[in-house]
């Protein structure tokens, strides 16, 4: 095993350990952890299975196979960023709707208070 491969495998295992620790401490929800686990497993698989990494590198046209790991890491990061953008967009819409509903309820409460005072 080359040093790059050993370091890559160790980093992948550390990433998996950190993800599971965050899930265990309830700091990362399972629905978001799945993307992180999948990304870590892909990177770990490519790090450990050297022939697969070489075949993928040759297929894509990358001459230095460990560079394919960086490409995979970037692609996984982009997938996660896209997923979080979708989640943030949905939450922004929900937040806007809730703010409108709270404003309507506040207006109704104020109207009821003014009627009660009269």
C-alpha positions as CSV (number, residue, x, y, z in Angstrom):
1,X,0.0,0.0,0.0
2,X,1.3,3.4,-0.9
3,X,1.3,6.3,1.7
4,X,-1.4,8.2,-0.3
5,X,-3.7,5.1,-0.1
6,X,-3.1,4.6,3.6
7,X,-3.8,8.2,4.4
8,X,-6.9,8.2,2.2
9,X,-8.3,5.1,3.9
10,X,-7.5,6.5,7.4
11,X,-9.2,9.8,6.5
12,X,-12.3,8.0,5.2
13,X,-12.5,5.9,8.4
14,X,-12.1,9.1,10.5
15,X,-14.8,10.8,8.5
16,X,-17.1,7.8,9.1
17,X,-16.3,7.8,12.8
18,X,-17.0,11.5,13.1
19,X,-20.3,11.1,11.3
20,X,-21.4,8.3,13.5
21,X,-20.4,10.2,16.6
22,X,-22.4,13.2,15.5
23,X,-25.4,11.0,14.9
24,X,-25.0,9.3,18.3
25,X,-24.9,12.7,20.0
26,X,-28.0,13.9,18.1
27,X,-26.0,16.7,16.4
28,X,-26.7,15.4,12.9
29,X,-30.1,14.1,11.8
30,X,-30.1,10.7,10.1
31,X,-31.7,12.1,6.9
32,X,-28.7,14.3,6.4
33,X,-26.2,11.8,7.7
34,X,-27.0,9.4,4.8
35,X,-25.4,11.7,2.3
36,X,-22.3,12.0,4.4
37,X,-22.1,8.3,5.0
38,X,-22.5,7.6,1.3
39,X,-19.8,10.1,0.4
40,X,-17.4,8.7,3.0
41,X,-18.1,5.1,1.8
42,X,-17.5,6.1,-1.8
43,X,-14.2,7.7,-0.9
44,X,-13.2,4.8,1.4
45,X,-14.0,2.3,-1.4
46,X,-12.0,4.2,-3.9
47,X,-9.1,4.6,-1.5
48,X,-9.0,0.9,-0.5
49,X,-9.8,-0.7,-3.9
50,X,-6.9,0.6,-5.9
51,X,-7.8,-1.2,-9.2
52,X,-11.2,0.5,-9.2
53,X,-9.6,3.8,-8.7
54,X,-7.2,3.2,-11.6
55,X,-10.0,2.1,-13.9
56,X,-12.1,5.1,-13.0
57,X,-9.1,7.4,-13.5
58,X,-8.4,5.9,-17.0
59,X,-12.0,6.1,-17.9
60,X,-12.2,9.8,-17.0
61,X,-8.7,10.6,-18.4
62,X,-7.0,11.4,-15.2
63,X,-3.3,10.4,-15.3
64,X,-2.6,10.4,-11.6
65,X,-5.2,8.1,-9.9
66,X,-5.1,9.8,-6.5
67,X,-6.4,12.9,-8.1
68,X,-9.6,11.0,-8.9
69,X,-10.1,10.9,-5.1
70,X,-10.1,14.7,-5.1
71,X,-12.6,14.7,-8.0
72,X,-14.9,12.3,-6.1
73,X,-14.6,14.4,-2.9
74,X,-15.6,17.5,-4.9
75,X,-18.5,15.8,-6.5
76,X,-19.7,14.4,-3.2
77,X,-19.4,17.9,-1.7
78,X,-21.4,19.4,-4.5
79,X,-24.1,16.7,-4.0
80,X,-24.3,17.6,-0.4
81,X,-24.4,21.3,-1.1
82,X,-27.2,20.9,-3.6
83,X,-29.2,18.8,-1.1
84,X,-28.8,21.4,1.6
85,X,-29.8,24.2,-0.9
86,X,-33.0,22.3,-1.6
87,X,-33.6,21.9,2.2
88,X,-32.8,25.6,2.9
89,X,-35.2,26.6,0.0
90,X,-38.0,24.5,1.5
91,X,-37.4,25.9,5.0
92,X,-37.3,29.5,3.7
93,X,-40.7,29.0,2.1
94,X,-42.1,27.4,5.3
95,X,-40.6,30.2,7.4
96,X,-42.3,32.8,5.1
97,X,-45.6,31.1,5.4
98,X,-45.3,30.8,9.2
99,X,-44.4,34.5,9.5
100,X,-47.5,35.4,7.5
101,X,-49.7,33.1,9.7
102,X,-48.3,34.6,12.9
103,X,-48.9,38.1,11.6
104,X,-52.6,37.2,10.8
105,X,-53.0,35.6,14.2
106,X,-51.4,38.7,15.9
107,X,-53.8,40.9,14.0
108,X,-56.8,38.8,15.1
109,X,-55.6,38.8,18.8
110,X,-55.2,42.5,18.7
111,X,-58.7,42.9,17.2
112,X,-60.1,40.7,19.9
113,X,-58.3,42.6,22.7
114,X,-59.6,45.9,21.3
115,X,-63.2,44.5,21.3
116,X,-62.8,43.2,24.8
117,X,-61.6,46.6,26.1
118,X,-64.5,48.4,24.5
